[in-house]
Amino acid sequence: MDTPMTCRPAEGLWRPMLSLFLLLSLLTGVLYPLLVTALAQTFFPWQAAGSLIDRHGQVVGSRLIGQNFSDPGHFWGRLSATTPMSYNASASGGSNFGPLNPALLAAAQARIQALRAADPAQRAPIPVDLVTASASGLDPEISLAAADYQVARVARARHWPPARVQKLVDRLAQGLGLGFLGEARVNVLQLNLALDGDAGR
């Protein structure tokens, strides 16, 4: 009766296999990351450093990560479902609630009530991105519709004419990606910083 054969590499293959493993580990785990980091730091230093926004020598945030604004004199961004706090970059993620989940509906209703309470005179339909969280929970931008919805409230809180606030929104508005991707939008942190800077003039 024949004995079953076992498949195992010949002893002479262990050395080239180990050498190849070490070589690929060096290339993909050390040299490639170093090369990409060096290129990024050389050609895109601001983006490689996290797109940090500096004001008067102090970092106030990142262009890529939203912040929680709730006072009526600033524009509000999208909701964030990150834990244990909103816009937690170390715990990026959505709520994973389905569209019929009561918790999702409760969060949307609470935001609707907050928006209505902050601006009772505004009766226009509320843009959906003001009452829903993004998949990352870190979205730094809102649609131009969401910004336009808030112009009257921000202007009233600051005792400014609405046209002055609208001018800042229009100046910081970003068009479609590559001319056809996504939708027109504005970065909330940059817009609020522009508001505060304009107020000091």
C-alpha positions as a Python dict, from the first residue, in 0.01 Angstrom:
ca = {
    (1, 'M'): (0, 0, 0),
    (2, 'D'): (139, 335, -102),
    (3, 'T'): (202, 588, 171),
    (4, 'P'): (36, 931, 121),
    (5, 'M'): (264, 1196, -16),
    (6, 'T'): (296, 1528, 163),
    (7, 'C'): (355, 1849, -29),
    (8, 'R'): (634, 2052, 118),
    (9, 'P'): (894, 2276, -36),
    (10, 'A'): (1228, 2123, -105),
    (11, 'E'): (1486, 2223, 150),
    (12, 'G'): (1673, 2420, -114),
    (13, 'L'): (1373, 2655, -165),
    (14, 'W'): (1363, 2796, 187),
    (15, 'R'): (1651, 3032, 132),
    (16, 'P'): (1519, 3200, -188),
    (17, 'M'): (1169, 3216, -37),
    (18, 'L'): (1296, 3393, 273),
    (19, 'S'): (1515, 3624, 65),
    (20, 'L'): (1219, 3719, -155),
    (21, 'F'): (1002, 3781, 151),
    (22, 'L'): (1261, 4011, 305),
    (23, 'L'): (1319, 4192, -24),
    (24, 'L'): (948, 4258, -82),
    (25, 'S'): (903, 4363, 280),
    (26, 'L'): (1185, 4614, 237),
    (27, 'L'): (1048, 4746, -93),
    (28, 'T'): (680, 4772, 1),
    (29, 'G'): (709, 4831, 374),
    (30, 'V'): (1003, 5072, 388),
    (31, 'L'): (1133, 5210, 59),
    (32, 'Y'): (797, 5271, -111),
    (33, 'P'): (641, 5457, 187),
    (34, 'L'): (958, 5666, 223),
    (35, 'L'): (952, 5753, -147),
    (36, 'V'): (583, 5850, -143),
    (37, 'T'): (633, 6056, 173),
    (38, 'A'): (935, 6236, 25),
    (39, 'L'): (749, 6315, -299),
    (40, 'A'): (443, 6437, -109),
    (41, 'Q'): (650, 6658, 121),
    (42, 'T'): (835, 6800, -180),
    (43, 'F'): (548, 6866, -420),
    (44, 'F'): (244, 6888, -188),
    (45, 'P'): (379, 6996, 153),
    (46, 'W'): (55, 7156, 279),
    (47, 'Q'): (-161, 6856, 186),
    (48, 'A'): (96, 6607, 316),
    (49, 'A'): (97, 6783, 654),
    (50, 'G'): (-281, 6741, 690),
    (51, 'S'): (-409, 7055, 514),
    (52, 'L'): (-383, 7242, 843),
    (53, 'I'): (-527, 7592, 865),
    (54, 'D'): (-312, 7841, 1051),
    (55, 'R'): (-434, 8169, 1195),
    (56, 'H'): (-185, 8408, 1354),
    (57, 'G'): (66, 8128, 1414),
    (58, 'Q'): (-186, 7889, 1567),
    (59, 'V'): (-340, 7583, 1402),
    (60, 'V'): (-719, 7615, 1422),
    (61, 'G'): (-816, 7303, 1228),
    (62, 'S'): (-781, 7110, 907),
    (63, 'R'): (-946, 7182, 576),
    (64, 'L'): (-1030, 6809, 559),
    (65, 'I'): (-1207, 6767, 894),
    (66, 'G'): (-1528, 6935, 1000),
    (67, 'Q'): (-1584, 7109, 1332),
    (68, 'N'): (-1889, 7152, 1551),
    (69, 'F'): (-2043, 7499, 1516),
    (70, 'S'): (-2373, 7561, 1690),
    (71, 'D'): (-2396, 7936, 1758),
    (72, 'P'): (-2628, 8129, 1525),
    (73, 'G'): (-2353, 8363, 1409),
    (74, 'H'): (-2163, 8082, 1232),
    (75, 'F'): (-2253, 7843, 957),
    (76, 'W'): (-2334, 7491, 1072),
    (77, 'G'): (-2185, 7187, 903),
    (78, 'R'): (-2315, 6835, 861),
    (79, 'L'): (-2403, 6622, 1159),
    (80, 'S'): (-2132, 6386, 1282),
    (81, 'A'): (-2194, 6038, 1425),
    (82, 'T'): (-1839, 5977, 1547),
    (83, 'T'): (-1781, 5881, 1909),
    (84, 'P'): (-1721, 5977, 2183),
    (85, 'M'): (-1747, 6326, 2036),
    (86, 'S'): (-1846, 6484, 1707),
    (87, 'Y'): (-1585, 6509, 1431),
    (88, 'N'): (-1347, 6269, 1606),
    (89, 'A'): (-1084, 6201, 1340),
    (90, 'S'): (-957, 5892, 1524),
    (91, 'A'): (-1300, 5727, 1506),
    (92, 'S'): (-1420, 5813, 1158),
    (93, 'G'): (-1746, 5643, 1062),
    (94, 'G'): (-2119, 5677, 1020),
    (95, 'S'): (-2401, 5575, 1248),
    (96, 'N'): (-2487, 5271, 1029),
    (97, 'F'): (-2855, 5334, 1105),
    (98, 'G'): (-3095, 5225, 835),
    (99, 'P'): (-3338, 5477, 682),
    (100, 'L'): (-3624, 5352, 902),
    (101, 'N'): (-3424, 5338, 1225),
    (102, 'P'): (-3595, 5552, 1494),
    (103, 'A'): (-3257, 5683, 1616),
    (104, 'L'): (-3175, 5819, 1269),
    (105, 'L'): (-3514, 5984, 1242),
    (106, 'A'): (-3480, 6128, 1594),
    (107, 'A'): (-3140, 6282, 1512),
    (108, 'A'): (-3280, 6439, 1194),
    (109, 'Q'): (-3584, 6574, 1379),
    (110, 'A'): (-3366, 6722, 1653),
    (111, 'R'): (-3154, 6902, 1393),
    (112, 'I'): (-3464, 7028, 1213),
    (113, 'Q'): (-3598, 7169, 1539),
    (114, 'A'): (-3263, 7335, 1615),
    (115, 'L'): (-3253, 7495, 1270),
    (116, 'R'): (-3613, 7615, 1300),
    (117, 'A'): (-3553, 7752, 1650),
    (118, 'A'): (-3240, 7939, 1541),
    (119, 'D'): (-3421, 8099, 1247),
    (120, 'P'): (-3802, 8088, 1283),
    (121, 'A'): (-3850, 8318, 985),
    (122, 'Q'): (-3677, 8077, 749),
    (123, 'R'): (-3950, 7862, 596),
    (124, 'A'): (-3762, 7728, 296),
    (125, 'P'): (-3710, 7350, 270),
    (126, 'I'): (-3408, 7239, 472),
    (127, 'P'): (-3128, 7093, 254),
    (128, 'V'): (-3076, 6727, 335),
    (129, 'D'): (-2706, 6763, 417),
    (130, 'L'): (-2795, 6983, 716),
    (131, 'V'): (-2994, 6705, 885),
    (132, 'T'): (-2791, 6395, 794),
    (133, 'A'): (-2441, 6280, 880),
    (134, 'S'): (-2185, 6182, 621),
    (135, 'A'): (-2042, 5830, 601),
    (136, 'S'): (-1714, 5948, 754),
    (137, 'G'): (-1863, 6177, 1016),
    (138, 'L'): (-1589, 6425, 929),
    (139, 'D'): (-1730, 6603, 624),
    (140, 'P'): (-1588, 6958, 625),
    (141, 'E'): (-1815, 7094, 352),
    (142, 'I'): (-2181, 7169, 289),
    (143, 'S'): (-2367, 7227, -34),
    (144, 'L'): (-2425, 7580, -153),
    (145, 'A'): (-2796, 7520, -90),
    (146, 'A'): (-2716, 7446, 275),
    (147, 'A'): (-2503, 7759, 298),
    (148, 'D'): (-2766, 7977, 131),
    (149, 'Y'): (-3028, 7843, 375),
    (150, 'Q'): (-2824, 7980, 666),
    (151, 'V'): (-2728, 8321, 525),
    (152, 'A'): (-3023, 8510, 676),
    (153, 'R'): (-2966, 8362, 1025),
    (154, 'V'): (-2593, 8436, 1025),
    (155, 'A'): (-2649, 8789, 897),
    (156, 'R'): (-2912, 8862, 1162),
    (157, 'A'): (-2695, 8723, 1444),
    (158, 'R'): (-2405, 8943, 1332),
    (159, 'H'): (-2622, 9247, 1252),
    (160, 'W'): (-2491, 9244, 896),
    (161, 'P'): (-2680, 9290, 571),
    (162, 'P'): (-2742, 8947, 414),
    (163, 'A'): (-2559, 9055, 100),
    (164, 'R'): (-2236, 9085, 299),
    (165, 'V'): (-2262, 8726, 420),
    (166, 'Q'): (-2368, 8602, 78),
    (167, 'K'): (-2063, 8767, -76),
    (168, 'L'): (-1833, 8557, 145),
    (169, 'V'): (-2022, 8239, 56),
    (170, 'D'): (-1991, 8316, -314),
    (171, 'R'): (-1621, 8399, -282),
    (172, 'L'): (-1536, 8070, -109),
    (173, 'A'): (-1768, 7849, -313),
    (174, 'Q'): (-1603, 7556, -489),
    (175, 'G'): (-1731, 7427, -821),
    (176, 'L'): (-1779, 7071, -939),
    (177, 'G'): (-1479, 6840, -922),
    (178, 'L'): (-1311, 6829, -1263),
    (179, 'G'): (-1602, 7035, -1387),
    (180, 'F'): (-1862, 6757, -1360),
    (181, 'L'): (-1818, 6555, -1037),
    (182, 'G'): (-2021, 6608, -720),
    (183, 'E'): (-2189, 6940, -654),
    (184, 'A'): (-2095, 7296, -572),
    (185, 'R'): (-1996, 7330, -205),
    (186, 'V'): (-1821, 7543, 54),
    (187, 'N'): (-1583, 7457, 337),
    (188, 'V'): (-1755, 7543, 666),
    (189, 'L'): (-1441, 7612, 871),
    (190, 'Q'): (-1291, 7838, 606),
    (191, 'L'): (-1623, 8019, 568),
    (192, 'N'): (-1656, 8079, 942),
    (193, 'L'): (-1296, 8196, 967),
    (194, 'A'): (-1364, 8438, 682),
    (195, 'L'): (-1670, 8565, 869),
    (196, 'D'): (-1468, 8626, 1185),
    (197, 'G'): (-1185, 8786, 990),
    (198, 'D'): (-1424, 9011, 801),
    (199, 'A'): (-1587, 9116, 1127),
    (200, 'G'): (-1254, 9253, 1250),
    (201, 'R'): (-1210, 9487, 956),
}
